[in-house]
Amino acid sequence: MDLARIETGKISLEMSNIEFSKFLEQIIHMFEPQFHQKQLKFTVEISEKVPQYVRIDKKRLEQILINLMGNALKFTLEGEVKFRVDYRFQTAYFEIHDTGCGIAEIDLERIFQPFERGHNVVQGSFAGTGLGLPIVKLLVDILGGELKVSSTLKQGSIFRVKLYLPSKSLIHPIADVASNTVLGYTGHRRKILVVDNEA
């Protein structure tokens, strides 16, 4: 993704209703073989409170999680990576915890700047452009969420993402109809006012 497009506001969100559990499974299955190949333990904890359907820009959420999970994979040479998902009050909480090289305290703010990397990362030892975290930060901001990081040098990092993801109870039921059968209204003529906050 072109970082400049995000910074100049030339990016649009395509909100849709997604099957949340299935979406999470796809992310997990994408990374399981890679963690196995590096002989890293991969632990997944998905809360039972996670709803079947949520409303979000699927592509942007996917980019956020793939970037964070990819970083955990890249910077963890031994140990494990934990992926946790919790859900409370129409809000999803994602947590990626690794036992990698960690980030020095002086670098915690700087890593969200384009092309910046932690001082403890030897250039050339880890491939990358230094754009992953800035993109994640901007996407989380655009989605109205919150991104936090805590880290200890040579022990690992924890990235936490908080996003408002309205569940099925706030989604119009017609979006979840499995079949293409639509039944019309039978009764006397009525007027309906439709108001939407999305263009």
N, C-alpha and C positions, 0 to 999 in steps of 0.2 A: 504494500500500500504506500502511496505517496504521502509522506508526512506533511508536505506543504499544503496538500488538499484539505487536510484536517484543520491545520492552523489557520487557513484563510476562510474556513467555514464552507468550503466547496464539497461538502459531504452530506448526503441525505440519509435519514434513517428509514428503514422499511420495516415497520412494526408488523408483526404477525403472531398468530397463536401457534405455539409449537408444543409438541408432545415432550415434556421436559425430561422425564425419565429416559425416554429413548434417545434424546439429544445427549444426555450425560453418558449413557452407555457407549455412544459412538465416540465421544472424546476419550473415554477410558480405554476402549478397544484399540484406538489409534496409537496410544502410548504404551500399552502393556508389552508388546513385543520388544520395544526399544529399551524399556527398563530391564526386561529379562536379558536382553543381549549384553547390557552393561553390568549384569549381575547385581542389580539394585533391587531391594525390596520395595514393592509398590503397594501401599495400603490405601484402600478406598473406604470412606465412611459417608454414606448418603442417608440423611435423616428420613425417618418414616413420614415426616410431615410434608415432604416434597410433594406438591400437587401434580396431577397428571398433565394439566395444560397450564402454560403461562404465556403472557404476552411480552414480546421483546423483539429486537432486531437480531434474528438468529445469526446472521453473518458476523455482526460486530461482537456478539457474545462469544462466538466461536473463536474469533481472532484474539480476544482477551485471554481466554483460557488456554489456547494453543501456545501463545507467546509465554505465558507464565509457566505452563507445564514444560515447555521446551527449554526455558531457562533452568528450571530445576533439574532436568535431564542433563543439560550441558555442563552445569557447574557442580554437579554431584558425581564424584569419582568412586565413592564407596558409601555404604550405609543404606539409607532409604528415603523415599519421597512419600508423603501422605497427602491425599486429596480428600478434603472434607467439604460437604455441602449441607448447610442447614437452612431451614425456612421458617420464618416467623412473621406474622402480621403483614402478609403480602410482600415480604422482602426476603431475598435469597442472600445467603452468606457463603462465599467461597473461600477456602483456605488451602494454600499449597505450602507445605512445610518440607524443607529438604535438609539434609545433613552435609551440604556442600561446603565450598570455600568460605562462604559468608561474605558480609560487606562491612567494611570499616565504618564506624559511626560518622566520620567526617564525610563519607561518600553517600550517605543515605538520601540526601536531597539531590545531590549532583547526578545520581544515576538516572533521574527522570529527564535530564537534559539530552538533546540529540547528540549522538556520537561520543557520549561520555561513558567511561567504564570505571569500575572500582580500581583504586591504586594497587590493590593486592592481586589483580588479574594481570598476569604476564601477557603482554601483547604477543599474539601469535600462538599462544597455547590454547586459546579458545577462539574459534572462528565466529565472526559476527560483525555487524555494522554499528552496533550501539544504538539501534533505533527501536528495538523491541519494547523496552519499558516506556520510553516516551510515547509510543503509539498506544500502549495499554492505558497509560495515564490519561491521554486525551480522549480515548474512546469511553473510558469510565466516566470522565467528566461530562462528555456529550450525552451519555445515557442518564445523567443525573445521579451517578453513584459515588462511591467513596473507595479509595485505594489506600491501604496502609501497609507498611513494611517494618518488620523488626528483624534484626540480624545480629549475630555474634561472629566475629572473625574466626575462621577455621572451625566453626561449629555448625553453621547453617543459617538459613533464612526462612521467614514466614511471611508470605504475601497474603493479604486479606482483601477481598473485594466484596462490597455491599451494594446490591442493586435492587431497585423496586421492580418486582416481577409480579404483576397482578395475576391471581390464580383464576381457575375456571369460574369461580363464583362471581367474578367481575367481568367475565367474557361473555359476549352474547352467545347463547346456545347454538344458534344456527352455524357458527364457525366449527362446531364439533360434530356436526351431523355426518355419519359415516357414509350414508348413501347419497345419491344425487337427487333423490325424490324430494320435491318441494310441494307441500300442500298449500293451496290458496286459502284465503279467508272467505268464509261463508257467513253472510250476515248483512245488516244494513250498512250503507256507506259511512265511513268515518274518516277523519283527518288525522294525520300523524305528523308530529314535528320531530325531525331528526337533527341532533346537534352533535358535532364531532370536533375534537380539538386538533385533529390531524388534517393536513391539506389533502 
